[in-house]
Amino acid sequence: MRRKTLLAAAILSMSFLLLQCSHTTEPEVEIARELTPAEKSLVQSSGDFGLKFFRQIVSTEKDQNIFVSPLSISMALGMTLNGAAGTTQSAMEQTLELSGLSQGEINQSYRSLIDLLTGLDRNVIFEIANSIWYRQEMTFEQAFIELNQKYFDAVVRAMDFGDAEGAAHIINAWVNEKTHGKIDKIVEAGDINWGTVMFLINAIYFKGSWQYQFDPANTFDQGFALANGSTKAVPMMHLSGALRYAENDLFQSVDLLYGSGKYSMTVFLPKSGTDIDALAQQMNASNWQNWLAAFEEVDVDLALPKFTLKYELELSKALTALGMGIAFDAGNADFTGMHKDGGLYIGKVKHKTFLEINEEGTEAAAVTSVEIERTSVPVNIQMQINRPFLFAIRDSHSGTILFIGKIIDPGA
């Protein structure tokens, strides 16, 4: 059983970005432009979805580390949303907390948010990449392709899915490049069969140095209390000084800034007697805003674990529980905006993340893959009679069998 880290809930903040955080000692930097009303709505929707999704995962993934990127999941599903129609579209919008926005506003807000976030802090590396890989013998709606190219900067490429090994290698090479080698694979060759028609993939990469770095000389092993009641020695980093801090009856919290202060990691440490899963279930939009508003700069002696984490999860059960089960229903999903003849549904949503926290800062990456499958049989059935076979010669009118045989060596 994997060790449950007390940082799991806090690191969620990196996924949907605490744009509103500030620091009284923040270096002078360019002020980011004001978000439009639609962009603010999308940020709020992304945050609401992220908290809701995280609560769902915590309720099912007991006693183990959790590290997810709601931003990556939202963006991969946002691309997929451009191909959804009818009740499938409505269910996806509701799950993603996007019901109050038109499709045009959703796309434009994603476009603007990508531009804003990737240029927010020159001292932090934050990259977003999107791609669509589809079966080369199928034709998809041009509007669907163009919307994702325009608003998500999606790389679109036709693939020979008949060569499953080759296709998986190409897709995974793209993932490896966009995550700077931190996640090297999202698609297995075994995932690709005759029913697989498309992969919509989002990759994000984050690398930020602490505004106030930890001295490696002050890192040493200390006991860390595990969920099962035992303790384990882990490398613990130490920092003393004026930090953004908040405390209530449930937790202590510290907000650690990266770069010029536009990005941060907010850590929530449950107080003795507060169950970490119960605390996670209180992470709703209202509490979240109230908790963030409580930070003040005070002197803090901080000890923070130094660690590396890799995490992966298939998300169909969680997303179904949140209301978009119809998108996974082969008999009822409607993706006619993607392929006019229909017959498509979401087969899998795979999510992988990487996290490293050390004295210098944090490096993190995430990849989300939405696999689209078809319900109907292929238009052209492939049959190669290249092994022993049976045959019959018969009267098709009366049904009389005239001859019947077995061929094991046609060259004999």
C-alpha positions as CSV (number, residue, x, y, z in Angstrom):
1,M,0.0,0.0,0.0
2,R,1.4,3.3,-1.0
3,R,2.2,5.9,1.6
4,K,-0.5,8.6,1.9
5,T,1.2,12.0,1.8
6,L,-0.2,14.9,3.7
7,L,0.6,17.1,0.7
8,A,-1.8,15.4,-1.6
9,A,-4.7,17.8,-1.1
10,A,-2.5,20.8,-1.2
11,I,-0.8,20.1,-4.4
12,L,-4.2,20.2,-6.2
13,S,-3.7,24.0,-6.1
14,M,-0.9,23.7,-8.8
15,S,-3.4,22.2,-11.2
16,F,-5.9,25.0,-11.3
17,L,-3.5,27.7,-10.3
18,L,-3.9,30.1,-7.4
19,L,-3.8,33.3,-9.5
20,Q,-5.2,35.4,-6.6
21,C,-2.3,34.7,-4.2
22,S,0.1,37.5,-3.4
23,H,3.1,38.1,-1.1
24,T,4.1,41.3,0.5
25,T,7.7,40.8,-0.5
26,E,6.9,39.7,-4.0
27,P,9.5,41.0,-6.5
28,E,8.5,43.6,-8.9
29,V,7.1,41.9,-12.1
30,E,4.9,42.7,-15.0
31,I,1.2,42.7,-13.9
32,A,-0.8,40.1,-15.7
33,R,-3.8,41.4,-17.6
34,E,-7.2,41.3,-16.1
35,L,-9.3,38.2,-17.1
36,T,-12.5,38.7,-19.1
37,P,-15.8,37.7,-17.5
38,A,-15.9,34.5,-19.6
39,E,-12.3,33.7,-18.6
40,K,-13.1,34.3,-14.9
41,S,-16.1,32.0,-15.3
42,L,-13.9,29.3,-16.9
43,V,-11.3,29.6,-14.1
44,Q,-14.0,29.2,-11.6
45,S,-15.5,26.3,-13.4
46,S,-12.1,24.6,-13.7
47,G,-11.6,25.1,-9.9
48,D,-15.0,23.9,-9.0
49,F,-14.5,20.8,-11.2
50,G,-11.1,20.2,-9.8
51,L,-12.3,20.3,-6.2
52,K,-15.3,18.1,-7.0
53,F,-13.1,15.6,-8.9
54,F,-10.5,15.5,-6.2
55,R,-13.2,14.8,-3.5
56,Q,-14.5,11.9,-5.7
57,I,-11.0,10.4,-6.1
58,V,-10.3,10.7,-2.3
59,S,-13.5,8.9,-1.6
60,T,-12.4,5.9,-3.6
61,E,-8.6,5.8,-3.4
62,K,-8.1,5.1,0.3
63,D,-4.8,5.1,2.1
64,Q,-2.6,6.0,-0.8
65,N,-0.9,9.0,-2.5
66,I,-3.0,11.0,-4.9
67,F,-1.7,13.5,-7.4
68,V,-4.0,14.7,-10.2
69,S,-4.2,17.6,-12.6
70,P,-7.7,18.9,-13.0
71,L,-6.5,21.4,-15.5
72,S,-5.1,18.6,-17.8
73,I,-8.3,16.5,-17.4
74,S,-10.5,19.5,-18.1
75,M,-8.5,20.5,-21.2
76,A,-8.5,17.0,-22.7
77,L,-12.2,16.7,-22.1
78,G,-12.7,20.3,-23.4
79,M,-11.3,19.2,-26.7
80,T,-13.6,16.2,-26.7
81,L,-16.5,18.4,-25.9
82,N,-16.2,20.0,-29.3
83,G,-17.3,16.7,-30.8
84,A,-20.2,16.0,-28.4
85,A,-23.9,16.7,-29.1
86,G,-27.3,16.4,-27.4
87,T,-27.5,14.9,-23.9
88,T,-23.8,13.8,-24.1
89,Q,-22.7,17.4,-24.5
90,S,-25.0,18.6,-21.7
91,A,-23.7,15.8,-19.3
92,M,-20.1,16.7,-20.1
93,E,-20.7,20.5,-19.6
94,Q,-22.4,19.8,-16.3
95,T,-19.6,17.5,-15.0
96,L,-17.0,20.1,-16.1
97,E,-19.0,22.9,-14.4
98,L,-19.3,24.6,-17.8
99,S,-23.1,24.8,-18.1
100,G,-23.3,28.6,-17.9
101,L,-21.1,29.1,-20.9
102,S,-21.8,28.8,-24.6
103,Q,-19.5,26.5,-26.7
104,G,-18.0,29.6,-28.3
105,E,-17.2,31.1,-24.9
106,I,-15.8,27.8,-23.6
107,N,-13.4,27.5,-26.6
108,Q,-12.3,31.2,-26.5
109,S,-11.8,31.1,-22.7
110,Y,-9.5,28.0,-23.1
111,R,-7.6,29.7,-25.8
112,S,-7.1,32.9,-23.7
113,L,-6.3,30.9,-20.6
114,I,-3.6,28.9,-22.4
115,D,-2.0,32.2,-23.5
116,L,-2.3,33.7,-20.1
117,L,-0.9,30.8,-18.0
118,T,2.0,29.9,-20.3
119,G,3.2,33.6,-20.1
120,L,2.2,34.4,-16.5
121,D,5.6,34.3,-14.8
122,R,8.9,34.5,-16.8
123,N,10.7,32.9,-13.8
124,V,8.5,29.7,-14.0
125,I,8.3,27.2,-16.8
126,F,4.7,26.3,-17.5
127,E,3.8,24.5,-20.8
128,I,0.6,23.2,-22.2
129,A,0.4,20.9,-25.3
130,N,-2.6,19.3,-27.0
131,S,-2.8,16.7,-29.7
132,I,-5.3,14.5,-31.6
133,W,-4.3,11.2,-33.2
134,Y,-7.0,9.5,-35.4
135,R,-7.4,6.4,-37.5
136,Q,-6.3,7.3,-41.0
137,E,-9.1,5.5,-42.9
138,M,-11.8,7.4,-41.1
139,T,-13.2,10.9,-41.9
140,F,-13.9,13.2,-39.0
141,E,-15.9,16.5,-39.1
142,Q,-13.7,19.3,-40.3
143,A,-15.3,21.8,-37.9
144,F,-14.3,19.6,-34.9
145,I,-10.7,19.4,-36.1
146,E,-10.4,23.1,-36.8
147,L,-12.0,24.2,-33.5
148,N,-9.4,22.2,-31.6
149,Q,-6.5,23.4,-33.8
150,K,-7.6,27.1,-33.3
151,Y,-8.5,27.2,-29.7
152,F,-6.3,24.4,-28.2
153,D,-3.3,24.5,-30.5
154,A,-3.9,20.8,-31.1
155,V,-1.5,18.9,-33.2
156,V,-3.7,16.7,-35.5
157,R,-2.3,13.6,-37.2
158,A,-3.8,10.7,-39.0
159,M,-2.3,7.3,-37.8
160,D,-2.1,3.8,-39.1
161,F,-3.7,2.1,-36.1
162,G,-3.3,-1.2,-37.8
163,D,0.3,-0.9,-36.7
164,A,-0.4,-0.7,-33.0
165,E,3.2,-0.8,-31.9
166,G,4.2,1.9,-34.3
167,A,1.3,4.2,-33.5
168,A,1.8,3.8,-29.7
169,H,5.5,4.6,-30.2
170,I,4.8,7.8,-32.0
171,I,2.2,9.0,-29.6
172,N,4.3,8.2,-26.6
173,A,7.3,10.0,-28.1
174,W,5.2,13.1,-28.3
175,V,4.1,12.7,-24.6
176,N,7.7,12.1,-23.5
177,E,8.9,15.3,-25.4
178,K,6.1,17.5,-24.0
179,T,6.7,16.4,-20.4
180,H,10.4,16.7,-20.7
181,G,10.9,13.0,-20.1
182,K,8.9,12.9,-16.9
183,I,6.1,10.8,-18.4
184,D,7.2,8.5,-21.2
185,K,4.1,6.6,-22.0
186,I,0.3,7.1,-22.0
187,V,-0.8,4.6,-24.7
188,E,-0.1,0.9,-24.7
189,A,0.0,-1.0,-28.0
190,G,-2.6,-3.3,-26.5
191,D,-5.0,-0.3,-26.1
192,I,-5.2,0.0,-29.9
193,N,-7.6,-2.4,-31.7
194,W,-10.1,-2.2,-34.6
195,G,-12.5,-0.3,-32.4
196,T,-10.0,2.5,-31.5
197,V,-10.5,5.5,-33.7
198,M,-8.9,8.5,-31.8
199,F,-6.8,9.7,-28.9
200,L,-7.2,13.3,-27.6
201,I,-4.2,14.1,-25.4
202,N,-3.3,16.9,-23.1
203,A,0.2,17.3,-21.6
204,I,1.3,20.0,-19.1
205,Y,4.7,20.6,-17.6
206,F,5.6,22.8,-14.6
207,K,9.0,23.7,-13.2
208,G,9.3,26.4,-10.6
209,S,12.0,27.4,-8.1
210,W,10.9,28.4,-4.6
211,Q,11.0,32.1,-4.1
212,Y,12.6,31.3,-0.7
213,Q,14.6,28.1,-1.3
214,F,15.5,25.5,1.3
215,D,19.2,25.1,2.2
216,P,20.3,21.4,1.4
217,A,22.5,21.6,4.5
218,N,19.3,21.7,6.6
219,T,17.8,18.5,5.0
220,F,18.0,15.4,7.2
221,D,15.9,12.3,7.9
222,Q,13.0,12.6,10.3
223,G,10.0,10.4,11.2
224,F,6.9,10.8,9.1
225,A,3.6,9.3,10.6
226,L,2.0,6.9,8.2
227,A,-1.8,6.2,7.8
228,N,-1.4,2.8,9.5
229,G,0.0,4.3,12.7
230,S,3.7,3.5,12.1
231,T,6.4,6.0,11.3
232,K,9.0,6.1,8.5
233,A,12.2,8.1,8.1
234,V,12.0,10.5,5.2
235,P,14.3,13.4,4.0
236,M,12.8,16.5,5.5
237,M,13.7,20.0,4.3
238,H,13.7,23.0,6.7
239,L,13.1,26.7,6.2
240,S,12.6,29.5,8.7
241,G,11.3,33.0,7.9
242,A,8.3,35.1,7.0
243,L,5.9,32.9,5.1
244,R,2.2,33.1,4.2
245,Y,0.4,31.2,6.9
246,A,-3.1,30.3,8.0
247,E,-4.6,28.2,10.8
248,N,-8.0,27.2,12.0
249,D,-9.6,24.3,14.0
250,L,-9.0,21.9,11.2
251,F,-5.5,22.5,9.9
252,Q,-2.3,24.6,9.6
253,S,-1.6,25.9,6.1
254,V,1.4,27.5,4.4
255,D,1.5,29.1,0.9
256,L,4.9,28.7,-0.7
257,L,5.6,30.9,-3.7
258,Y,7.4,30.1,-6.9
259,G,9.4,32.5,-9.1
260,S,7.9,35.9,-9.1
261,G,5.0,34.9,-7.0
262,K,2.4,34.2,-9.6
263,Y,2.4,30.4,-8.8
264,S,2.4,28.8,-5.4
265,M,2.0,25.5,-3.6
266,T,-0.5,25.6,-0.7
267,V,0.0,22.9,1.9
268,F,-2.7,21.9,4.4
269,L,-1.6,19.9,7.4
270,P,-4.6,18.4,9.3
271,K,-4.5,19.0,13.0
272,S,-4.4,16.1,15.4
273,G,-7.8,14.4,15.4
274,T,-8.8,15.7,11.9
275,D,-9.0,12.9,9.4
276,I,-7.3,13.8,6.1
277,D,-10.0,12.3,4.0
278,A,-12.7,14.2,5.9
279,L,-10.8,17.4,5.4
280,A,-10.5,16.7,1.7
281,Q,-14.3,16.3,1.5
282,Q,-14.6,19.9,2.9
283,M,-12.7,21.3,0.0
284,N,-15.6,22.9,-1.8
285,A,-15.6,26.2,-3.6
286,S,-16.9,28.2,-0.6
287,N,-14.5,26.8,1.9
288,W,-11.6,27.0,-0.5
289,Q,-12.1,30.8,-1.1
290,N,-12.5,31.4,2.7
291,W,-9.3,29.4,3.4
292,L,-7.3,31.3,0.8
293,A,-8.5,34.6,2.2
294,A,-7.1,33.8,5.6
295,F,-3.4,33.9,4.8
296,E,-1.1,36.3,6.6
297,E,2.6,36.7,6.5
298,V,4.1,35.5,9.8
299,D,7.4,33.9,11.0
300,V,7.3,30.1,10.4
301,D,9.7,27.3,11.1
302,L,8.7,24.9,8.3
303,A,9.6,21.3,7.7
304,L,8.6,19.8,4.4
305,P,9.2,16.3,3.0
306,K,11.5,16.0,0.0
307,F,10.2,13.4,-2.4
308,T,9.3,12.2,-5.9
309,L,5.9,10.7,-6.8
310,K,4.5,9.0,-9.9
311,Y,0.7,8.5,-10.1
312,E,-1.7,7.1,-12.6
313,L,-5.4,6.4,-12.7
314,E,-8.2,5.5,-15.2
315,L,-10.9,8.0,-14.8
316,S,-14.1,6.5,-16.3
317,K,-15.5,5.5,-13.0
318,A,-14.9,8.8,-11.3
319,L,-16.3,10.8,-14.3
320,T,-19.3,8.5,-14.5
321,A,-19.9,9.1,-10.8
322,L,-19.8,12.9,-11.4
323,G,-22.5,12.7,-14.1
324,M,-21.0,12.1,-17.5
325,G,-21.6,8.3,-17.7
326,I,-23.5,8.7,-21.0
327,A,-20.2,9.6,-22.7
328,F,-18.9,6.1,-21.9
329,D,-22.2,4.4,-22.9
330,A,-21.6,2.7,-26.3
331,G,-25.4,2.6,-26.9
332,N,-26.2,6.2,-26.0
333,A,-23.1,8.4,-26.4
334,D,-23.5,11.1,-29.0
335,F,-20.3,12.3,-30.7
336,T,-21.9,13.2,-34.0
337,G,-20.1,16.5,-33.8
338,M,-16.9,14.5,-34.2
339,H,-18.1,11.9,-36.7
340,K,-21.5,12.5,-38.4
341,D,-22.4,8.8,-38.7
342,G,-22.2,8.5,-34.9
343,G,-21.3,5.1,-33.3
344,L,-18.6,6.7,-31.1
345,Y,-18.1,6.8,-27.4
346,I,-15.3,7.4,-24.8
347,G,-13.6,4.1,-24.0
348,K,-11.0,5.2,-21.5
349,V,-9.7,8.4,-19.9
350,K,-6.2,7.7,-18.7
351,H,-4.3,10.1,-16.4
352,K,-0.7,10.1,-15.4
353,T,1.3,12.6,-13.2
354,F,4.8,13.2,-12.0
355,L,5.9,15.3,-9.1
356,E,9.3,16.1,-7.5
357,I,9.7,18.4,-4.6
358,N,13.2,19.3,-3.5
359,E,15.2,22.2,-1.9
360,E,15.3,24.2,-5.2
361,G,11.6,24.0,-6.1
362,T,9.1,21.7,-7.8
363,E,8.9,19.9,-11.1
364,A,5.6,18.4,-12.2
365,A,4.0,17.0,-15.3
366,A,0.6,15.5,-16.2
367,V,-0.9,13.8,-19.2
368,T,-4.5,13.0,-19.9
369,S,-5.6,10.7,-22.8
370,V,-9.2,10.4,-23.9
371,E,-9.6,7.3,-26.1
372,I,-12.5,7.3,-28.5
373,E,-13.9,4.0,-29.7
374,R,-16.5,2.9,-32.2
375,T,-19.5,0.6,-31.6
376,S,-20.0,-0.6,-35.2
377,V,-17.9,-3.2,-37.0
378,P,-15.3,-1.9,-39.5
379,V,-16.6,-1.0,-42.9
380,N,-14.0,-3.3,-44.5
381,I,-13.7,-6.7,-42.8
382,Q,-10.2,-8.1,-43.1
383,M,-10.0,-11.9,-43.7
384,Q,-6.8,-13.6,-44.9
385,I,-7.3,-17.4,-45.5
386,N,-3.7,-18.1,-44.7
387,R,-4.1,-21.1,-42.4
388,P,-6.1,-24.4,-42.4
389,F,-9.8,-24.0,-43.2
390,L,-13.1,-25.8,-43.7
391,F,-15.4,-25.3,-46.7
392,A,-18.6,-26.6,-48.2
393,I,-20.2,-26.6,-51.7
394,R,-23.9,-26.5,-51.4
395,D,-27.2,-25.8,-53.1
396,S,-28.2,-22.4,-51.9
397,H,-31.9,-23.0,-52.9
398,S,-32.6,-26.3,-51.2
399,G,-29.8,-26.2,-48.7
400,T,-28.3,-29.4,-49.9
401,I,-24.6,-29.8,-49.1
402,L,-22.8,-31.1,-52.2
403,F,-19.3,-31.2,-50.9
404,I,-17.6,-30.4,-47.6
405,G,-14.0,-30.4,-46.8
406,K,-11.0,-29.3,-44.7
407,I,-7.8,-27.9,-46.2
408,I,-4.6,-28.0,-44.2
409,D,-2.2,-27.7,-47.1
410,P,-3.5,-26.2,-50.3
411,G,-0.1,-26.9,-52.0
412,A,-0.1,-30.6,-51.4
